[in-house]
Amino acid sequence: MKAFIRGATVVASLGILFVVCTPDRAGAQQQPVPPAAPAAAPPGDMQAVREQLEQLKKDYAALQQQYGERLQALEQRLAQLAGTTAGTPAEQPPAPAAPPTPALADQAAAAAAAAVPAGSSKVFNPDMSVIGNFVGVAGKNPLSTQSPLELSEAEASFQAIVDPYARADFFLAAGPEGLDIEEGFITFTSLPSSFLLKVGKMRAQFGKVNTLHTHAMPTADRPLVTQNLVGGEEGLSDSGLSLSRLIHNPFIFLEATGEVYASTSEVFQSDERSRLTYVGRLRAYRDLTEATNIDLGTSVAFGPGEGLPEAGVPGLADSLSLDRRLIGVDASFRYRPLRRAIYQRLNLRSEFIWSRQERAFDTNANAFGAYGLGEYQFARRWYAGARFDHSGRAFDGTLTDKGGSVFVTFWPSEFSQVRGQYRRTRYAEDVTANEFLFQFNFAIGAHGAHVF
C-alpha cells in the first residue's frame, strides 16, 4: 500500500512537470520568427529563461515536499487504524470470493444442515420404526398349533410430541390374523399435582409381562401363567383411561396407577356398556447400591368374565353377569455394575397371580400361577437364562401345567437379536412336549423406550 502511494506520487509529479514545461516550449514555437536576427540570442532573453527554470525547480521542490508530508501523515493514519481495527471490511473492500469447488460446496451444505436444530427436520413427522419378530419351532407338541416357521408379528410404531402438554404413541401389530392396534394413546404430561393421564388403547398396568411387547420379551414365548390366566399373547389390552402419579422421597419411588377399560379384552368381556373393567397397581422402586436395585409391585383387576357357556346353554354365563378377579404380585432384582455395564448384567424376576372366576350353577373357579426367570449377561453381546413355569387353568384350577426353559440370546447390534430356546412342558392332560424355538428380531427406524 505504501509503495503504491509513493509510486503514484512520483508519477503525478513528473506529469505536472511535463505539463508546466510544455506550454512554454509551445509558446516559444508559436512566436513569430524575428526578421533578421543575429545567431546568438540576446542576453536578456537567456536570463529570463534561466529565471523561469529556477522558479520551476523551486515549485517542483515545494510540491514534492508537500506530497511527502501528506504521504507521511497518511502512513501514520494507516498505522493507527491497523492497531485498532485491523482487518475490518471498512479498511479494505474484500475481494470477490471465487466459486466454491464441489467438495467445499458439499461441506458447506453439511455444515448448514448441522446448524439446523434437530427437531426442525421432523416437525411434522413422528419417530417411526418397524420391528419384525420371526419365530420357528421344532419338536412335538400335540396340544400346540404353532406354525413351524412364521413371521409372528411386524410392529410399526409412530411416536411424537403433540404439543407442550402431551405426546402420542401408536403401535400397529400385523400378524397372520391381520392388522391390529396393539396400543394407541395420548399422554398428558402437564397435569396438576404431577398426575399423568393416558387415553386410548393400552396394555393394562397389571404385573410385568403383560406390559411388555413381544419384541421386548427376554424369551421367545410368554410364561404359562400368562397363557392360562392373563390372556396369552394379546394379554390384558383394552381401550380406556389410565391415571397415575409418581411419589418420590429420599428412600423410595412409589407409583400409583388407576385404570378403567371397556371390557373388550381377552380376559374381561361384556356386551353391556355399564360393565367396565377396573385395574389398580402400586409399584415401589429403590436403589440398593450403585449397581443394584429392586422393584416390587402389586396389581388387581376385576370385571366381567369371559362368559364360558355352562350346562350346555350357550351364552348363559353372559346373561348371569359373571365376574372375574385377578390379583398379582411381582418382584424384580437387577444387578449391573457401572464399570462393566456393557459386559455384565443380572436380572431376576418373578410373578405370582391368583385368579377367581365365577361360574353359573357351580362353585367359583380359583387358580394360581407363577413363574421365575433369571437372565445373565456373560459377554458383551451374549445372554443366557432360564425360566420355571407353574400355572392352573382359569376355569379349573385343579388342572395344572408345568414347564421349564433355557435360552441363549445374541445381539449382533442394538437393532437385531438372535435367540435359541429349549422348552419342556408337562400339561395337565399328562402330555409332555419337548420343543426347540429360535427367534429373530430385527428393527429399522427410531423406536422409543417401553415401560421400565
MILO-223590 format. One record per residue: x, y, z of N, C-alpha, C in turn; residue in three letters. Coordinates in steps of 0.02 Angstrom, whole numbers, plus 50000, padded with zeros to 5 digits. Layout:
BEGIN
XYZXYZXYZALA
...
REM end
This chain:
BEGIN
500424994050000500005000050000500445006350000MET
500965006150043501405011950046501785012849981LYS
502035007349953502405007749890501975010349834ALA
501345008249834500875010449782500775018049786PHE
500695020649846500565027849855501175031949834ILE
501775029449854502385032949835502475033049758ARG
502345027349726502395027149653501915031949620GLY
501305032249645500815036849617501025044049625ALA
501345045449682501575052349694502105054449644THR
502585050049632503135051549584502855052649514VAL
502405048149493502105048749426501735055349419VAL
501355057149472500985063449469501455069449465ALA
502005069049500502475074749500502785075549431SER
502995070149400503285070549333502775073149283LEU
502145071149290501625073549245501535081049251GLY
501545083549312501455090749322502035094649291ILE
502635091749302503225095049273503175095349196LEU
502955089849167502895089649094502375094749070PHE
501805095149104501285099849084501515107049091VAL
501885108449144502105115349156502615117549104VAL
503045112849088503585114649040503345114848968CYS
502875110948950502665110348880502365116748853THR
501905120348888501625126448859502145131648842PRO
502665132248882503175137348868503525135848803ASP
503695129248794504025127348732503565128348672ARG
502935126548682502455127548628502385134948611ALA
502355138848665502295146048654502905149048618GLY
503475146048636504075148448602504065146848528ALA
503785141048512503735139248442503225143448405GLN
502685145548441502165149448408502355156848399GLN
502885159148433503075166148425503345167448353GLN
503195172948325503435174448256504195174948255PRO
504455172448203505185172548195505405179748179VAL
505865182248216506085189148200506385189548130PRO
506315194948100506535195448030507265193848021PRO
507675197048046508385195548036508725196748102ALA
508945191248131509255191748197509935188748195ALA
510325191048239510985188048241510955180948266PRO
511465176948256511475169848276511415168948351ALA
511695173148390511665172548464511055176048490ALA
510755172948541510165175848573510365181748616ALA
509915186448621510055192248664510155189948736PRO
510595193348773510715191448843510085192048886PRO
509635196648872509035197348913508575191448909GLY
508505188648849508065182648842508365176648878ASP
508995175448875509305169848910509225170448985MET
509265176449009509185177349081508465175849102GLN
507985177649060507275176249077507135168749079ALA
507435164949031507335157749030507635154549092VAL
508245156849112508545154049172508115155349235ARG
507845161349238507425162949295506805158449297GLU
506505157149239505915152649236506095145549258GLN
506675143149235506885136449256507005136049331LEU
507325141149357507445141149429506775141149468GLU
506295144849443505645145149477505285138349473GLN
505345135149416505045128449409505365123449457LEU
506015123749464506345119349511506095120549582LYS
506035126949600505775128349668505065125849677LYS
504645126949626503945124449631503915116849636ASP
504345113549597504345106149599504575103649667TYR
505095107149696505335105049762504795106149815ALA
504455111849811503915113149859503355107949853ALA
503175106449789502645101549778502845094549804LEU
503495092849791503735086349815503725086049891GLN
503935091549924503915091649998503205091150024GLN
502745094549990502045094350012501755087250007GLN
501895083949949501645077049941501975072249991TYR
502615073450006502945069250055502645069850124GLY
502475076150144502155077150208501465073750210GLU
501095074450156500425071250153500495063550156ARG
500995060750121501095053550122501285051050191LEU
501715055050226501905053050293501305053250340GLN
500885058350334500285058850375499805052950361ALA
499755051150297499315045550279499585038950307LEU
500245038050305500535031950333500425031550408GLU
500495037150443500355037050515499625035350530GLN
499185038250488498465036750498498315029350486ARG
498615026450434498515019350420498785015050477LEU
499355017050505499635013150561499165013350622ALA
498865019150636498395019650691497785015250680GLN
497525015350619496945011150603497115003750607LEU
497715001950586497924994850589497974992550661ALA
498154996950707498214994950777497554994250813GLY
497024997350788496374997050821495894992450787THR
495774993450724495264989450688495584986350627THR
496144982750637496474979650580496054974150551ALA
496024973750486495664968250453494934969250446GLY
494664975150464493944976250457493764977450385THR
493134975850365492944977050295492984984250274PRO
492954989150325492964996150307493644998450281ALA
494184995250303494854997250282494984995350210GLU
494794989250193494954986850126494374982650101GLN
494074984450047493504980450022493724973450006PRO
493354968450027493554961550015493524959849941PRO
493984955549921493994953349852493414948649840ALA
493124948649781492564944049767492784936849775PRO
492354932949812492524925949826492464921749763ALA
492934917149756492914912649699492374907449708ALA
492064904949655491554899749662491824893649698PRO
491464890849749491714885149786491754878949743PRO
492254874949758492304868549724491754863949747THR
491594858449710491064853849732491164851149802PRO
491794849449819491924846649886491764851849940ALA
492004858249928491854863449977491114864849980LEU
490774864549923490044865749924489694860349965ALA
489914854049957489604848749997489734849750071ASP
490344851750089490494853050159490084858750186GLN
489994864050146489584869650169488854867550179ALA
488604863450133487914861050140487834856750203ALA
488334852450216488304848250276488334852550339ALA
488754857750339488804862150397488144865850408ALA
487834868150353487194871650359486654866950386ALA
486664860750363486174855950389486284854450462ALA
486924854150483487074852750553486874858650598ALA
486884864650570486704870450609485954870950622ALA
485554867450582484824867550592484654863250652VAL
484224865550698484024861450755483764854750734PRO
483914849450775483734842650756482984841750751ALA
482604845150794481884844150793481544847250734GLY
481864852350702481534855850647481464851450586SER
481884846250578481844842050519481254837250521SER
480954836450579480384831750584479814834950624LYS
479714841350612479174844750647478504841450633VAL
478404839350570477774836450551477824828850542PHE
478394825750561478484818550554478644815450622ASN
478284810350642478444806950706479034802350699PRO
479294800050755479804794750754479464788250733ASP
479734785150682479414779150653479904773250654MET
479644767350664480054761350663479614755350646SER
479934750150622479604743750609480044738250639VAL
479724733850677480084728350710479774721750688ILE
480184717350661479944710750641480134705450691GLY
479674700850704479784695450751479644688850715ASN
480184685250699480134678850665480284673250714PHE
479834668350719479904662950767479804656250731VAL
480254651650744480194644850719480194639950778GLY
479884634250768479844629150822479924622250791VAL
480294618150826480394611150806480274606750866ALA
480034600650854479874596050908479144594050906GLY
478934590150955478254587550958477874590751015LYS
477284593150999476824595851049476114595051022ASN
475774589551040475104588251012474574593351033PRO
474714597351085474234602251108474364609351082LEU
474854609951037475024616551010474894616750936SER
474654622450912474524623550841475014628650811THR
475554629850846476034634850823476374632650758GLN
476434637250711476734635850647477484634550655SER
477764630050614478484628750621478924634650601PRO
478694638750553479054644650532478534650250520LEU
478644655950554478134661050549478414667950568GLU
478244672850528478354679750549477754681550593LEU
477834680250657477254680650702476994687750710SER
477444692650702477204699550712477684704350678GLU
477394709550648477764715350624477454721450656ALA
477824724650700477564730350738477824736850709GLU
477364741250692477534747950667477354753050721ALA
477814757350738477704762250791477764769350763SER
477344773750790477344780850772477294784750837PHE
477814788650852477834792150916478074799250905GLN
477724804050938477904811050930477594815250985ALA
477874821250993477584826251038476994829551003ILE
476424829751036475834833051007475874840651017VAL
476014842651077476084849651095476474849951160ASP
476594855751189476974855951252476654852251310PRO
476034849951301475684846851357475534839451347TYR
475704836651289475504829751276475954826651223ALA
475994820051223476324816151171475884810251152ARG
476004807451093475584802051067476024796151047ALA
475774790151058476124783951040475634779251006ASP
475824776750948475414771850912475854765850895PHE
475584759750909475924753550893475424749050856PHE
475574747950792475144743650750475494737050741LEU
475134731650755475414724850751475074721150695ALA
475474718850647475214714850591475464707750599ALA
475004702950596475174695850602474774691650554GLY
474814685050561474424680650516473674681950519PRO
473424684450575472704685750581472504692450552GLU
472984696850536472814703350508473154708950548GLY
472934714950534473214720950565472784722950625LEU
473114724650680472764726550741473134732350774ASP
472764736350812473064741650851473274738650918ILE
473914737450925474154734750989474094739851044GLU
474314745951030474224751551076474174757851035GLU
473774762551060473724769151029473424773851079GLY
473834778351106473584782551161473944789251161PHE
473634794151193473934800651204474074801351278ILE
474634804351295474834805151364474874812551381THR
474504814651431474514821551454475014822051511PHE
475544825851499476114825951545476144831951591THR
475674836651584475724842851623475114844051667SER
474844838751694474264839451738474484841851807LEU
474024844951845474204847251912474384841351958PRO
474774842952009474964838152061475344832152034SER
475704833051978476134827851948475744821651926SER
475114822551907474734816951881474904815851807PHE
474824809551785474954807651716474334804051690LEU
474044806451635473434803551608473554800851538LEU
473344794651527473374791451461472664789951438LYS
472534791251374471874789951346471974786351280VAL
471634780651271471684776851209471664769351223GLY
471984765551180472044758351190472734756751217LYS
472774752951272473404751751305473434744651333MET
474034742551347474144736651388474064738651461ARG
473624735251496473484737051565474104736251608ALA
474174740651658474734740251705474594734851758GLN
474604728651733474504722851777475124718551773PHE
475514718351827476114714351828476644717051781GLY
477114712651761477664714651718477594712151647LYS
477464705751638477454702851571476884705751530VAL
476324707351561475754709851523475924716551490ASN
476364720551519476524727051491477044726751435THR
477374720951426477914720351377477654718551308LEU
477914721951257477774719951188478164713551172HIS
477974710251119478274703851102479034704451092THR
479254709551057479964710251042480374712051104HIS
480044714351158480394716151219480444710451270ALA
480144704651253480174698951298480874696151300MET
481104693651359481764690451362481774683351335PRO
481194680551318481144673851290480734673951226THR
480734668451190480364667951127479624666951138ALA
479414665451198478704664351213478534667851279ASP
477914667351300477684670151363477574664451413ARG
477624665951478477544660751529476854657451527PRO
476804651451554476164647851556475634651651595LEU
475824655151648475324658851687475014664351644VAL
475394667351599475114672351554474644669051504THR
474844663251478474414659751431473754657551463GLN
473774655251525473174652351556472734657451591ASN
473024662651620472634667151664472594674351640LEU
473064676751599473084683851582473034685051507VAL
472704680651470472524682251401473024680451348GLY
473584677151365474044675051314474434680751283GLY
474564680151217474984684951182474684691951182GLU
474034692551170473724699151171473674701951241GLU
473544697651290473534699751359472944704151377GLY
473024707551432472514712151456472634718951423LEU
472354719751362472434725751322471744728151301SER
471604734451313470924736851301470924744451294ASP
470354747251274470274754451268470014757351333SER
470334762751355470114765651418470544771551439GLY
470534772851504470894778451535471364775751587LEU
471944779051594472434777151644472704783451677SER
472634783851743472864789551782473374787151833LEU
473964790151833474504787951878474844794051908SER
475184792651964475554798051998476174794952029ARG
476734798452019477374796252047477514800052111LEU
477654796352163477804799152228478524797652245ILE
478914802752258479624801852270479814804552339HIS
480204800652374480504802952436481224800552438ASN
481624802752486482344800852485482474793352488PRO
481994789352506482114782152517481834777752462PHE
481294779852429480954775252383480534779152333ILE
480444776152274479974778752224479334774652229PHE
478774778152230478124774852230477724777352170LEU
477394772752135476964774452079476284771152089GLU
475774775152091475094772652099474714773852034ALA
474354768652010474004769051946473294766351954THR
472814769951926472124767651922471884767951851GLY
471554762651826471344762151756470634759551751GLU
470304761551698469634759051683469604757651608VAL
469324751651591469314749351522468604747251501TYR
468534746051436467874744951407467654737651407ALA
468054733051434467874725851438467804722651369SER
468324723551328468334720251263468994716351253THR
469344714751307469984711351303469874703751302SER
470424699951299470384692751301470204690151370GLU
470304694151422470184691951491469494694151515VAL
469324700451504468684703151528468274705251468PHE
467664702251463467234703551406466514704451428GLN
466184709251396465474710351410465174714451353SER
464544713051338464174716951288463794722751320ASP
463784723051385463424728451420463884734451428GLU
463614740351412464014746351415464224748051486ARG
463824746351534463974748051603464464743251636SER
464624737751604465074732751633465794734351612ARG
466134737951654466804740151640467314735951678LEU
467944736651659468494733251691468914738451729THR
469114736751789469504741251831470164737951850TYR
470694741851844471364739451859471704744451905VAL
472044741851956472434746052001473124742952013GLY
473624747252020474304744752031474684749552075ARG
475084746752120475534750552162476234747652154LEU
476694751752135477384749552121477874753452164ARG
478374749952191478894752952232479574751252201ALA
480004756252198480664755352168481184758552213TYR
481744754952222482274757652264482954755052241ARG
483454759552241484144757752228484454755152293ASP
484734749152290485064746352348485794748652351LEU
486144748352295486814750952288486854754452221THR
487454756852202487524760052137487444755052079GLU
487464748552094487424743552041486804739152047ALA
486424739552101485854735052110485244739152129THR
484654736552109484024739552128483494734152131ASN
482954735752164482394731052171481754734552154ILE
481294730752124480664733452100480114728752124ASP
479644731252164479094727252191478434730252169LEU
477954726052154477304728552134476744723852151GLY
476154726652160475554722652170475004725552126THR
474604721052097474094723152048473444719552063SER
472894722752044472234719752049471824721851988VAL
471434717251962470994718651905470344714751914ALA
469784717951903469144714451908468654717351857PHE
468214712951833467734714851783467324708851762GLY
466924709451709466514703851686466954698251657PRO
466754692051672467144686251649467054684851575GLY
467384679451553467374677751482466704674851460GLU
466294672751506465644670051487465664663151458GLY
466004658551492466034651651469465344648551474LEU
465064645751421464394642651424464384637051476PRO
463854636851513463764631751565463134627751551GLU
463144621651573462564617151571462284616451501ALA
462744616951450462524615951381462114621551353GLY
462074627251387461674632951363462154638451342VAL
462284639451277462744644551254462524651551277PRO
463004655351301462854662251321462544663051388GLY
462444657451426462114658051490462534661951539LEU
463184661151536463624664751582463564672251573ALA
463504674551511463434681751498462784684351528ASP
462264680551524461614682851549461614683251625SER
462074679451657462104679651730462614684751756LEU
462944688551710463414693651729463954691051776SER
464304685951753464824682951794465414687751801LEU
465744687551857466304691951872466954687951874ASP
467494691551862468154688551866468624693451902ARG
469104690551939469564694751975470264691751971ARG
470754696151961471454694251959471844698252010LEU
472284694952046472734698152093473444695852077ILE
473894700552073474584698852055475094702252099GLY
475644698852110476214701452146476834700052104VAL
477254705052094477854704152053478454707252089ASP
479034704352075479654706852104480214706152053ALA
480644711252049481204711252002481834713652038SER
482384710152025483034712052053483514712851994PHE
483874718451993484334719851938485024721451967ARG
485514718551934486214719951952486594721751888TYR
486904727651888487274729951830487834734451853ARG
488434731851861488984735951884489154741451835PRO
489264747451859489374753151815490004752551774LEU
490524749651803491164749251768491164743851714ARG
490704739151717490664733851667489944733151642ARG
489614738751632488904738651614488774735351548ALA
489244735751500489124732751434489344725451431ILE
489634722951486489874716051485489524711551536TYR
489204714351585488944710251639488274713051664GLN
487794708551673487134710651698486774704451723ARG
486364705451774485954700051802485264702751816LEU
484754699251789484054700951801483704694751831ASN
483364695851886482954690651917482244693351922LEU
481754689451901481064691851901480584686051916ARG
480054687751952479554682751968478864686151975SER
478344682351956477654684751964477224679151992GLU
476754681252035476264676652064475574679452051PHE
475134675452022474464677852003473934673052028ILE
473424675952058472834672152082472234674252040TRP
471844669452018471264670751977470644667852010SER
470104671752008469454669352035468934670751982ARG
468614665451956468114665951903467454663051926GLN
466924667251923466254664651940466004659951885GLU
465634654951907465344650251859464604649351875ARG
464194648751823463474647951832463314641151862ALA
462894641051913462644634851945463224630451969PHE
463764633451992464334629452014464754633852060ASP
465224630652092465684634452135466154638552091THR
466434643552122466904647852085467544643952069ASN
467854645752013468474642551992469054646952015ALA
469474644152058470064647752082470694644452054ASN
471144648552031471754645852001472354650152023ALA
472934646952023473544650452042474084648851990PHE
474494653851975475044652851928475634657351946GLY
476224655051927476834658951941477384656951893ALA
477874661251888478474659651851479064663051885TYR
479654660351874480274663351897480774663351840GLY
481104668951828481554669651771482204672851793LEU
482744670251767483404673251778483774673951712GLY
484094679751702484464681051641485134684151659GLU
485674681451631486344683751648486734685351585TYR
487044691151583487474693051528488194691051545GLN
488484686451505489144683951519489674686551471PHE
489474690151418489944693251372489604699551345ALA
489954703051301489704709551279489034708951244ARG
488924703851204488294703251166487944696551178ARG
488134693151232487854686551244487494686351312TRP
486894683151310486484682351370486264675051374TYR
486194672751435485934665951447485454666251506ALA
484954661951504484464662151558484044655851561GLY
483614655751611483164650051622482514652651653ALA
481974648851642481314650651669480954644451692ARG
480604645051749480194639651776479474641951775PHE
479014637651752478294639351746477874634451787ASP
477334637251815476834633251851476174637151848HIS
475644634051822475024637751817474424633051813SER
473894634851851473244631651843472864634851786GLY
472284632351772471874635051718471284638851747ARG
471094644151709470624649051736469964645951757ALA
469694640951719469034638251734469074631551772PHE
469674629351786469754623251825470454623451855ASP
470494625851917471144626551949471484620051965GLY
471114614451962471424607951976471854605551918THR
471734608251858472144606551800472764611151800LEU
473344608151809473964612051817474464610151763THR
474754615351732475284614451682475944616651713ASP
476464612951698477124614551724477624614451667LYS
478154618251674478654618351621479294621751642GLY
479784621251598480424624551609480754626051542GLY
481174631251541481514633351480482214635751496SER
482664634751448483324637851449483424641251382VAL
483774646851382483834650751320484504654351319PHE
484724655751257485334659651245485154664951192VAL
485374671051205485224676651160485874680051138THR
485924681451074486494685051046486244691351012PHE
486554697051029486374703450999486914705550951TRP
486834704550886487334707150838487404714750841PRO
486854718150854486854725450862486244727250903SER
486164733850914485574736150951484934735350912GLU
484974733650847484384733250806484194726150786PHE
484524721250813484354714350797484574709750853SER
484254704050857484444698950905484254692050879GLN
484644687150900484524680250882484484676250946VAL
483974672050951483854668351014483694661150999ARG
483964656751039483794649651039483534647651107GLY
483004643551109482684641751172482454634451170GLN
482614630951223482344624151231481804624351284TYR
481214621451268480634621751313480354614751324ARG
480244613151387479934606751405479314608351447ARG
478744605651425478104607151458477744600751475THR
477504600451536477104594751559476394597351571ARG
475924595351525475244597851529474824593651577TYR
474244596551597473804593051643473514586751613ALA
473484586151547473234580151513473754574551512GLU
474284575251551474824570251555475174569651487ASP
475274575351455475634575651391476264579751402VAL
476824577051381477464580651387477704582751318THR
477884589051312478104591851248478824594351256ALA
479244592351210479934594751207480024598551141ASN
480184604951146480214609151086480844613551088GLU
481074615051028481624619751020481364625750979PHE
481434631751007481204637850974481804642050955LEU
481774645150897482274650050878481914656350853PHE
482214661950870481884668450859482374673450829GLN
482124677450781482504682950752482084689250761PHE
482384694250793482084700850800482504705850762ASN
482194710050721482564715050684482144721350679PHE
482484727050682482134733450685482454738450638ALA
482034742950612482264748650573481914754750600ILE
482264760350601481964766550625482084767650699GLY
481834773450722481924775450792481324773050832ALA
481464768350878480934765450920481024767850991HIS
480504770951018480534773551086480544768151138GLY
480784769951198480824765251252480134763551279ALA
480074757251302479444755051333479494755951409HIS
478974753751443478954754351516479534750451547VAL
479884753551593480464750351625480214745251677PHE
REM end
